Amino acid sequence: MKIVVLGAGAVGLTVAAKLSRVADVHAVARTRHADAVRKRGFLMTGIWGEGTCRFSCSEDLPDAWRDADYYIVAAKSTGTEAICRQFADVIGGREVVSLQNGIGNEEIIARFTDRVIGGMIITGFEWRGDASVHVSVEAAPVKLGRFPSGTDAAVEDLAALMRKAGIRAEATGSIRTDIWSKTLYNCALNPLGAVMNVPYGALTDPHAWTIVTMIVREACRVAEAEAVSLPWETPEAYLEYLRAEQLPATAAHHSSMLQDLALGRKTEIDFLNGAVTALAQKHGIEAPYNTCIVELIRFRERL
């Protein structure tokens, strides 16, 4: 089995490292990470295991890897379009998997191939240096499904390969539901944690939780308008799950958006709360809390 990871950052390199134990893997990464992998290997610590992994890695895609069985896009959502355009001649008609945050990545990929596998990964990956990542938390198994719905042999085989590599993974016939479920989590916590510069656990403060509650209620109304069937019957049911199950597992985690702002990088806000507000406008739904948090993040990006 040949697998290529495109736009390999913290998530992509760690997934590549795990898969390299059971498949032939090449990762396309930034030069400094690719150089580090070639010189000393990829260093992984945390709950996914400890040690150094060696696999093929470069800042480009060698000809020998242009016939891979799967191409996994693991870049920030802001880079999906550029990556698809860069490798359009390679990924056309191939199995392309999105392991990314937010709403809209699969739709972008679908303009370049008719074989799109949606993915949901809700795990904490933290840089500890060039080609060095610490895996801190894991709130759920990786979910994989044919986008926008269904499953098939290609999906099942990739899920099985991930499990063989030591990654908890499941195939699902309703990947759009899983993507929206993760987006609820990210919309609720990621931007507010970034604006306030606090770990997720601090957002249980009553004043912060009021904002979280309104963000979730608005997002659930938009999901309903989009005909997305969420696992929870009401926003309050999800909020209880968030408080009782998801937050304890990620209480010490700092927002990826906070890390982006600290490094002066563009955030993924347009694929999270920004996507919610855009869809709300399409359906004539008021979403003032999501709109406010989007504008706050955009303001922080400019500072």
N, C-alpha and C positions, 0 to 999 in steps of 0.2 A: 504494500500500500504506500503510495506517495502522497504526501500532504505538503502544501505550501501555505505559510501564514503570511499574509500581506499586511503591512502597516503594523508590524509587531512591536508594541510597546511593552509595558509591564504585564498586561494580560496575555498578549500574543506570545511573548517569549516564554512565559511560564507554561502556557498550554503546549507550545512547541517542545519545551523541555520534557514534559510528561509524555507526550505522544512519541517522542524520539526513542523511547524504550521499547515501543511495539511497532513502529513504522519508520519509513524513510521520510525525514522532515527537512524542509528548508524554510528559513524565516527571512523575510525582507525587513530590515530594520535600519534605524539611523546608523550612520557610520561609526559613531563612538561605541555603540552597543555591539555592532557587527564585529568591529575590531577586537573588542573585549572577549566576545564568544570565541573568536578564532584563536586568540592568544592563550586564554586560560579557561575557557568554558563559561557556561552560565551558572551562576551561584543562586541556589534556591534555599530559602529557610522558611520555617513556619509549619502550618498544619498540613500542607501538601507534601511535606518531606524535607529532608536536609541533604545537601550535597551539591556536587558540581556535575552538570550535564553538558555533553558535547554533541553538537549537531551542526549541520550546514547552515551558514548564516552569512548574508552579505547585504549591501545596500541596493542591490539590483537583483534581477531574476535570471540566472544562467539558463542557457538554452536547454540543458539537461532536465530542467524542472518545468518546462512549458507543456508537459503532458500529465500533470498531477491528477490524481483521482478526486481530490478536494482542494479548493482554495478557500482558506478561512480569512475573512476580513476582520481584523481585530483593532483597527485604528480608531481614534476618536471619531465620533460621528461627523465632526466638521471636515474630516478628510475623506469621507466615503466617496464623494463624487470624483475627487481628484485621483484617487486610487483606481477606481473603475475606469476612468478615462485612460490612465497610464497603462493599464494592463488589459484594455478592451480586446486586443487581438488574441489574448491568451484565455480569458475567462468566458468568451462567447460560447454558449452551448455546454459549458462545464458546470459541475456542481460547485456553487459558491455559497459559503456559510457566513452569516453575520453573527459575530460574538461581540455585540456592541450595546451601548446604552441608547435608550430612547425610541421614539417613533419616527419612521420615515426611511431608515437605512435599507430595509428590504425592498421598499419601493424604488429607491435609487438603483440598487443592484439589479432589479428586474428589468431595467432599461438596457442592460448589457448582456443578460443571460436569461433563459427561460427555466433554469434549474436553480431556484433559490431555496435555501434552507435557512429558516429563521432560528435564532438561538437566544436563549436567556441564561445569563450567568450572573449570579448575585454573590460575589466573593470579593473580599478585600485584598488588593494587590498594592504593595507599597515599595517604591524604589529604595534601595539601600546602597546604590552606587551604579556605575555602568555595568549593564548586564548582571545585575544583582537585585533580586526581588524577594520580599518577605510576604508570605501569604498569611494574613492575620485572622480573617473570619470567613465563614461560609454559611450563608443563611438558607440555602436550598440547593438541590442538585441542579446541574446544567440541564436545560430542557432544549430539545431539538425537534423541529417539525417542518414539513413541507409548507412553504409560505404561499398563500395565506392560511391554508388549512390542509389537514390530512397528513398521512405518513406513508412511507414506502420503503423498499429495501435499502436504498441509499441512506436514508435517515437512520433506519434501524442499525445498519452496519457501522455508521459513524458513532452512534451512541454506544454500541458494543465495544468498539475500539477504544473509546474514551474510558469505559469501565475497566477494560483490560489494562489500560495505562495507569489506573488508580484514581481516575476522576469520576466522582459520582455523576452519572448522566442518565437521562431518560428520554425516550422518544415520546412525542405527543402528537395527537391529531388536531390540537387547538393551540398552536404556537402563538397566534395573535393574542389570545387571552393571556398567555404567560408573559408576553412582551408588555402588554398593558399593565399587568399585575406588578411587574418590576418597575414600570414607569411611575405607577402610583407611589411606590416606595421612594424612588429618586426625586419625584416632584415634591413630595412631602418634606424630605430631609436635606437633600443635597444643596440646593441654593440657600436655604435658611441657615444651614450650618456654615456655609461659606460667608454669607453676609455678616453673621455674628461671630465667626471665628471660634466655634466651639465644636466639641465632639458630639456625635448624634445623641448620646445619653442626656445631654443638657437640654435637649429640645422637649423633654417631658415637663419642663417648667410650665405652669398654667398659662402664662402670657404667650410663650412660644407655641404651646399646644393649641391655643385658640387659632393661631395662624395656620398651623398644620391641618387642623380640622377643616377650615374653610377651603384650603387648597385641595384637599382630598374630595370634599363634597362637590366642588366645581368640576374636578377631573372625572368623577364618577358620572356626573350628568352628561359630560361630553362623550364618555365611553358608551353610555346608553344611546346617545344620538347616533353614534357610529356603528351601532348594532354589535358592539363587543360584549360578550357575555362574561362578566367577571365572576370569580369564585365566591364572592361575598354578595349577599342579597341587598345589603344597604351599605352606605359609606360608614355608618357607625360600626358595623360588623368588621369592616376592614380596619378601622381605627383601633378597635380592640385587639385585633390580630397584630397590628403594627406595634402597639404598646406592650402586649404580653409576650409575643413571640419574636418578632424581628428586631426590635430595639435592644432587648437584652443581649442578643448575639452580636450586635454591632455598636454597643454603647460607647466604646472607646475609639471608634473609627472616626477619622476626620474626612470630610467631604473631598471627593476628587476635584470638585469645582474650586474648593479652597486652594488645593495644590496648584491648579491651573492659574488662578489669580496671582498666587505668590510668585509664579514663574513668568508672569506676564503673557500667558497664552490665552487664546480665545477659548471660552468654555463651550460646553455642549447644551447651553440653556435653550437654544432654538429647537433642539430635538426632545426636550423635556417639557418644562412649563410653557416654553414658546410654542411647541407643537399643540399643546392643550389650548392655548389662547387662539391660535390660528384656526383650529377646528371649531372652537366655540363661536368665533365670528362667522364661520361658514354656516353654522346651524342657528345663528341668532340667539346664542346663549350668553348671558352675562358671566364673566369670569374675572372680577376685579382683583381678587387676591393673587391669582396666577399672573395677571397682567402686571401687578405691582412688583412681584418678586422678579419677573423678567426684566423690568426696567431698572430695578436696583442692581441686578447682576450686570446688565449692559453698561450702567454707569460705572460700576467697579472696574469693568474691563477697560474703560477709557482713562481711568486714573493712572 
